[in-house]
């Protein structure tokens, strides 16, 4: 049976995965926002939310 240290390890893994997912989402949003800005001249508001897609 794992101890408290094992639980802390998985919390660290979750944090890293969230940070990587946010970085990936941010890069994708930046790319699309640049395309919108270039073609339409509109500055987009970029929002990243967590949760199920249906929320």
PADOKE-579335 format. One record per atom (N, C-alpha, C): residue number from 1; residue in three letters; atom name; y, z, x. Coordinates in pm, whole numbers, plus 50000, padded with zeros to 5 digits. Example, Ala and Ser with C-alpha at 12.3 -4.5 7.8 and 13.67 -1.06 7.14 Angstrom:
REM residues 2
+------+-------+------+-------+-------+-------+
: voro : mikol : gupa :     Y :     Z :     X :
+------+-------+------+-------+-------+-------+
:    1 :   ALA :    N : 49431 : 50780 : 51319 :
:    1 :   ALA :   CA : 49550 : 50780 : 51230 :
:    1 :   ALA :    C : 49670 : 50780 : 51320 :
:    2 :   SER :    N : 49775 : 50708 : 51285 :
:    2 :   SER :   CA : 49894 : 50714 : 51367 :
:    2 :   SER :    C : 50003 : 50787 : 51290 :
+------+-------+------+-------+-------+-------+
REM end
This chain:
REM residues 55
+------+-------+------+-------+-------+-------+
: voro : mikol : gupa :     Y :     Z :     X :
+------+-------+------+-------+-------+-------+
:    1 :   UNK :    N : 49882 : 50000 : 50085 :
:    1 :   UNK :   CA : 50000 : 50000 : 50000 :
:    1 :   UNK :    C : 50123 : 50000 : 50089 :
:    2 :   UNK :    N : 50216 : 49915 : 50057 :
:    2 :   UNK :   CA : 50338 : 49904 : 50136 :
:    2 :   UNK :    C : 50432 : 50020 : 50112 :
:    3 :   UNK :    N : 50513 : 50045 : 50211 :
:    3 :   UNK :   CA : 50610 : 50153 : 50200 :
:    3 :   UNK :    C : 50747 : 50102 : 50162 :
:    4 :   UNK :    N : 50844 : 50190 : 50174 :
:    4 :   UNK :   CA : 50983 : 50159 : 50140 :
:    4 :   UNK :    C : 51036 : 50044 : 50225 :
:    5 :   UNK :    N : 50993 : 50037 : 50350 :
:    5 :   UNK :   CA : 51039 : 49931 : 50440 :
:    5 :   UNK :    C : 51000 : 49793 : 50391 :
:    6 :   UNK :    N : 50880 : 49781 : 50330 :
:    6 :   UNK :   CA : 50837 : 49652 : 50276 :
:    6 :   UNK :    C : 50929 : 49606 : 50164 :
:    7 :   UNK :    N : 50969 : 49700 : 50078 :
:    7 :   UNK :   CA : 51058 : 49667 : 49968 :
:    7 :   UNK :    C : 51193 : 49619 : 50021 :
:    8 :   UNK :    N : 51245 : 49687 : 50121 :
:    8 :   UNK :   CA : 51373 : 49649 : 50181 :
:    8 :   UNK :    C : 51363 : 49509 : 50241 :
:    9 :   UNK :    N : 51248 : 49479 : 50300 :
:    9 :   UNK :   CA : 51228 : 49346 : 50359 :
:    9 :   UNK :    C : 51245 : 49238 : 50252 :
:   10 :   UNK :    N : 51182 : 49258 : 50136 :
:   10 :   UNK :   CA : 51190 : 49156 : 50031 :
:   10 :   UNK :    C : 51330 : 49145 : 49972 :
:   11 :   UNK :    N : 51405 : 49256 : 49970 :
:   11 :   UNK :   CA : 51544 : 49248 : 49925 :
:   11 :   UNK :    C : 51624 : 49161 : 50021 :
:   12 :   UNK :    N : 51596 : 49174 : 50150 :
:   12 :   UNK :   CA : 51664 : 49091 : 50250 :
:   12 :   UNK :    C : 51629 : 48945 : 50234 :
:   13 :   UNK :    N : 51503 : 48916 : 50204 :
:   13 :   UNK :   CA : 51459 : 48778 : 50183 :
:   13 :   UNK :    C : 51530 : 48720 : 50061 :
:   14 :   UNK :    N : 51539 : 48798 : 49954 :
:   14 :   UNK :   CA : 51607 : 48752 : 49833 :
:   14 :   UNK :    C : 51754 : 48720 : 49862 :
:   15 :   UNK :    N : 51818 : 48806 : 49938 :
:   15 :   UNK :   CA : 51960 : 48784 : 49972 :
:   15 :   UNK :    C : 51978 : 48655 : 50050 :
:   16 :   UNK :    N : 51891 : 48631 : 50146 :
:   16 :   UNK :   CA : 51899 : 48508 : 50226 :
:   16 :   UNK :    C : 51877 : 48386 : 50138 :
:   17 :   UNK :    N : 51779 : 48393 : 50048 :
:   17 :   UNK :   CA : 51751 : 48280 : 49958 :
:   17 :   UNK :    C : 51870 : 48252 : 49866 :
:   18 :   UNK :    N : 51934 : 48356 : 49816 :
:   18 :   UNK :   CA : 52052 : 48337 : 49730 :
:   18 :   UNK :    C : 52166 : 48271 : 49808 :
:   19 :   UNK :    N : 52188 : 48320 : 49930 :
:   19 :   UNK :   CA : 52295 : 48263 : 50013 :
:   19 :   UNK :    C : 52269 : 48116 : 50043 :
:   20 :   UNK :    N : 52143 : 48082 : 50073 :
:   20 :   UNK :   CA : 52109 : 47942 : 50100 :
:   20 :   UNK :    C : 52127 : 47856 : 49975 :
:   21 :   UNK :    N : 52085 : 47908 : 49859 :
:   21 :   UNK :   CA : 52101 : 47833 : 49734 :
:   21 :   UNK :    C : 52248 : 47812 : 49701 :
:   22 :   UNK :    N : 52330 : 47915 : 49722 :
:   22 :   UNK :   CA : 52474 : 47902 : 49697 :
:   22 :   UNK :    C : 52538 : 47802 : 49792 :
:   23 :   UNK :    N : 52495 : 47802 : 49918 :
:   23 :   UNK :   CA : 52549 : 47706 : 50014 :
:   23 :   UNK :    C : 52512 : 47563 : 49975 :
:   24 :   UNK :    N : 52388 : 47543 : 49931 :
:   24 :   UNK :   CA : 52343 : 47411 : 49888 :
:   24 :   UNK :    C : 52420 : 47365 : 49764 :
:   25 :   UNK :    N : 52435 : 47455 : 49668 :
:   25 :   UNK :   CA : 52510 : 47422 : 49546 :
:   25 :   UNK :    C : 52655 : 47392 : 49578 :
:   26 :   UNK :    N : 52714 : 47471 : 49665 :
:   26 :   UNK :   CA : 52854 : 47450 : 49704 :
:   26 :   UNK :    C : 52874 : 47315 : 49771 :
:   27 :   UNK :    N : 52781 : 47277 : 49858 :
:   27 :   UNK :   CA : 52792 : 47148 : 49926 :
:   27 :   UNK :    C : 52781 : 47033 : 49825 :
:   28 :   UNK :    N : 52690 : 47045 : 49730 :
:   28 :   UNK :   CA : 52675 : 46942 : 49628 :
:   28 :   UNK :    C : 52800 : 46932 : 49542 :
:   29 :   UNK :    N : 52854 : 47046 : 49500 :
:   29 :   UNK :   CA : 52976 : 47046 : 49419 :
:   29 :   UNK :    C : 53094 : 46987 : 49496 :
:   30 :   UNK :    N : 53107 : 47022 : 49623 :
:   30 :   UNK :   CA : 53215 : 46968 : 49705 :
:   30 :   UNK :    C : 53206 : 46816 : 49713 :
:   31 :   UNK :    N : 53084 : 46765 : 49727 :
:   31 :   UNK :   CA : 53063 : 46621 : 49736 :
:   31 :   UNK :    C : 53105 : 46551 : 49606 :
:   32 :   UNK :    N : 53059 : 46605 : 49493 :
:   32 :   UNK :   CA : 53095 : 46545 : 49364 :
:   32 :   UNK :    C : 53244 : 46559 : 49335 :
:   33 :   UNK :    N : 53302 : 46672 : 49370 :
:   33 :   UNK :   CA : 53445 : 46693 : 49348 :
:   33 :   UNK :    C : 53527 : 46594 : 49430 :
:   34 :   UNK :    N : 53482 : 46564 : 49551 :
:   34 :   UNK :   CA : 53553 : 46467 : 49635 :
:   34 :   UNK :    C : 53548 : 46328 : 49572 :
:   35 :   UNK :    N : 53433 : 46293 : 49513 :
:   35 :   UNK :   CA : 53420 : 46162 : 49447 :
:   35 :   UNK :    C : 53512 : 46154 : 49325 :
:   36 :   UNK :    N : 53520 : 46261 : 49247 :
:   36 :   UNK :   CA : 53608 : 46264 : 49130 :
:   36 :   UNK :    C : 53753 : 46255 : 49174 :
:   37 :   UNK :    N : 53788 : 46332 : 49277 :
:   37 :   UNK :   CA : 53925 : 46332 : 49329 :
:   37 :   UNK :    C : 53965 : 46192 : 49377 :
:   38 :   UNK :    N : 53873 : 46127 : 49448 :
:   38 :   UNK :   CA : 53902 : 45995 : 49504 :
:   38 :   UNK :    C : 53913 : 45889 : 49395 :
:   39 :   UNK :    N : 53823 : 45890 : 49298 :
:   39 :   UNK :   CA : 53823 : 45784 : 49198 :
:   39 :   UNK :    C : 53920 : 45808 : 49083 :
:   40 :   UNK :    N : 53941 : 45934 : 49044 :
:   40 :   UNK :   CA : 54025 : 45963 : 48928 :
:   40 :   UNK :    C : 54152 : 46040 : 48961 :
:   41 :   UNK :    N : 54159 : 46095 : 49080 :
:   41 :   UNK :   CA : 54277 : 46173 : 49117 :
:   41 :   UNK :    C : 54284 : 46308 : 49048 :
:   42 :   UNK :    N : 54170 : 46358 : 49004 :
:   42 :   UNK :   CA : 54165 : 46486 : 48934 :
:   42 :   UNK :    C : 54106 : 46591 : 49027 :
:   43 :   UNK :    N : 54173 : 46705 : 49035 :
:   43 :   UNK :   CA : 54121 : 46817 : 49115 :
:   43 :   UNK :    C : 54030 : 46900 : 49025 :
:   44 :   UNK :    N : 53906 : 46916 : 49065 :
:   44 :   UNK :   CA : 53806 : 46988 : 48983 :
:   44 :   UNK :    C : 53807 : 47137 : 49012 :
:   45 :   UNK :    N : 53774 : 47215 : 48911 :
:   45 :   UNK :   CA : 53749 : 47358 : 48931 :
:   45 :   UNK :    C : 53600 : 47372 : 48958 :
:   46 :   UNK :    N : 53565 : 47433 : 49070 :
:   46 :   UNK :   CA : 53425 : 47446 : 49108 :
:   46 :   UNK :    C : 53376 : 47586 : 49075 :
:   47 :   UNK :    N : 53267 : 47594 : 48997 :
:   47 :   UNK :   CA : 53211 : 47722 : 48957 :
:   47 :   UNK :    C : 53060 : 47718 : 48979 :
:   48 :   UNK :    N : 53008 : 47819 : 49047 :
:   48 :   UNK :   CA : 52864 : 47832 : 49066 :
:   48 :   UNK :    C : 52821 : 47958 : 48992 :
:   49 :   UNK :    N : 52724 : 47942 : 48903 :
:   49 :   UNK :   CA : 52674 : 48055 : 48825 :
:   49 :   UNK :    C : 52525 : 48072 : 48849 :
:   50 :   UNK :    N : 52479 : 48194 : 48837 :
:   50 :   UNK :   CA : 52337 : 48223 : 48848 :
:   50 :   UNK :    C : 52279 : 48243 : 48709 :
:   51 :   UNK :    N : 52153 : 48208 : 48694 :
:   51 :   UNK :   CA : 52085 : 48229 : 48567 :
:   51 :   UNK :    C : 52004 : 48108 : 48530 :
:   52 :   UNK :    N : 51943 : 48115 : 48415 :
:   52 :   UNK :   CA : 51864 : 48003 : 48366 :
:   52 :   UNK :    C : 51958 : 47890 : 48326 :
:   53 :   UNK :    N : 51910 : 47767 : 48338 :
:   53 :   UNK :   CA : 51992 : 47650 : 48308 :
:   53 :   UNK :    C : 52041 : 47650 : 48163 :
:   54 :   UNK :    N : 51967 : 47710 : 48072 :
:   54 :   UNK :   CA : 52004 : 47710 : 47931 :
:   54 :   UNK :    C : 52113 : 47811 : 47899 :
:   55 :   UNK :    N : 52145 : 47899 : 47993 :
:   55 :   UNK :   CA : 52245 : 48002 : 47965 :
:   55 :   UNK :    C : 52385 : 47949 : 47965 :
+------+-------+------+-------+-------+-------+
REM end
